[in-house]
Amino acid sequence: MGILLSLATLAGGILAGLALSVFVIRPLQAARQVERLARRQRDFRRQREQLEAKFIDRASSSGKPRGLRWSDVVFEDEVSYARDRKTGELRALVAIEVCFEAIEGGGMEEVEAVSNVRAATAEFRHDGESWQTDGRVFFNLAPKGLIRYLHTDLESVDRIADAVGVGPKTLGPRAG
């Protein structure tokens, strides 16, 4: 009888621990994750102008594309957020239109397509402390298309929110 009572007590303790985990701890962790995402999105909106200027500086000084100089960049208002599956870093992806001009002696002076406006996505990343940019640009892909294209590396933040049981509106208003 004593052994049965001990086993019943043990089973009850295990069930109580599981219930605590499912009904208390997980929702608290999900709420913290959503708040962290919302805070980082607000920080991006507040710092966006400086980040865009830094992006232009870094991207234009990269020497890519070869033989071309960045002459103008137009940033769209909408921001798509994604999480890097390997590092967990949050990414802000913004559609841009880029104009180039040929650099004298760069071999592109005679190419008519140089003056064509190019669609691309600018990447910004949150390193856990602050928003940064390396001037990384993905040509010919819109932000959501980039997330689909890099689906093994990136996960939409909206999907993360859905997975923890909250909708994208809970994450805070989007830029734009």
N, C-alpha and C positions, 0 to 999 in steps of 0.2 A: 504494500500500500504506500509506503514511504517513497519507493522508487517511482511509482506512478505519479504521485504528487509532485515529485521533483521534475519528472519529465514534462508534466503538464505546466508547471511553473516556467520551465525553460522554454517550452513551445510558446507560451503566452508572452514571455519576454522577447522572443524572436519576432513574433507577430507585431508586438508593440513597436519594436525597433524598425521593422519594415514600414509600418503605418506612419511612424514619425518621418522616415525618409521620404516616403511617397507624398504625404500630405503637408509636410512642413518644410523640410530641408530643400527639396527640389524646387518648389515654388519660390522660396527665398533666393536660391541661386539664380533662377530664371529672372526674377525681378531685378537683382543686382546686375545681371548681364544686360538687360534691357536698359537700365539706367546708365550704365557705362557707355553703351552704344549711343544713347541719346545725348549724353554729355559730349562725347567726341564729335558727334554731328554738329552740335551747337558751336563747339570750338572751331570746326572747319569753317562754318559760315562766318564766324567772327574774324578769322584769319585769312579768309579766301583771297582778298585783294593782294596781300603780301605774298601769299603762296603762288598766286598766278604770276606775279612779277618775277619771283624766284624761278618758277618753271620756265618762263620765257628766257631768262638769262642762262639757265643751265642747258636748255634744249638748243638754243641758238649757238652756244659756244661748243657744242659737241662735235661740230664738223660734219654732221649728218643732216641731210643727204650731202654727199660729196659734191663739191662744185656749186652749191647753192647757199644763199644767205637767207635767213628768216627775215621777212620784211613786215609781216603782220600776223597776229593771232587773235581770233575772236573766240571767246569762251561762251558756251551756252549756259543758261541759268540752271537747268536741271542737273542734279548730281545723283549718280548711282553708287551705292555703297556695297562693298564685297569684303569677304574675309579670306585671307590667304590660308588655305587648308594646312600648309606645312608649318608656318610660323605663327598663325593666329592673328597676324597684323591686319588691321582694318585698312581698306583702300577706298579712296574717293576717286571716282572716275567721271570725268567731265568731257562732253563732246566739244571739239574745237574745229575751227576752220583755219588752215594755215596757208599763207601766201609766201612764195619764195621769189628771189631774183638771182640771176646768174652772177657768180663771182668772176671777174675778169681773169682769164687764163685758167679757169677751172674746167674747161671743156664742155660747159653747158650753155654757152652764149647763143648758139645757133638752134637750140632745142625749143620749139614753139610751146611745148607743154609746160615749160618752166613757170609761165605766168598763170597756169590753172590753179584754182583754189582746191586745196586738198582737205578732205574730211579725215578726222583722226580722233583719238581719245587721249586725253592727258591723264597721267596717273599721279596721285598723291597718296602717301602712306602715313599711317599713324604708328609710330615705333613703340607705343606703350606709354610714352611720356608726352609727345607732341607731334604735330603734323609736319611732314617733311616732303620734299620732292627732289628727285634726281634728274628731272627733265625727261623722264621716260615717256615716250609717245608711241602709240599704236596706230599706224595709218590704215585707212580703209575699214575701220571697225568702229561702230557706235558703242557706247558703254555697255549696254545690255548684251549686244552681240559679242563683245569682248569677254564678258562673263561666261556666255555660252561656249565660246571658242576655247577658253581656258578653264573649262569646267572641272578638269582634274586638279587645277591649282587654285581656282577661286570659287567661292560660294556666295551667292547673293545674301545680303543681310536680311532681306525680307524672308528668305527661306529659314534663316536662323531664328527669326522672330516667330515664324509659324511653328518651328520645331519646339520652341519653349512655351508655346501656347498663347502667344500674343500676336496681334496683327501689326502690319507695318505702321499704322497710324499711331500706335503706342510709342513708336520709336521717335516721335517728334516730327515737326513739319520739315519738309524737304526745302532745300534752297530753291529760290525761284518762286 
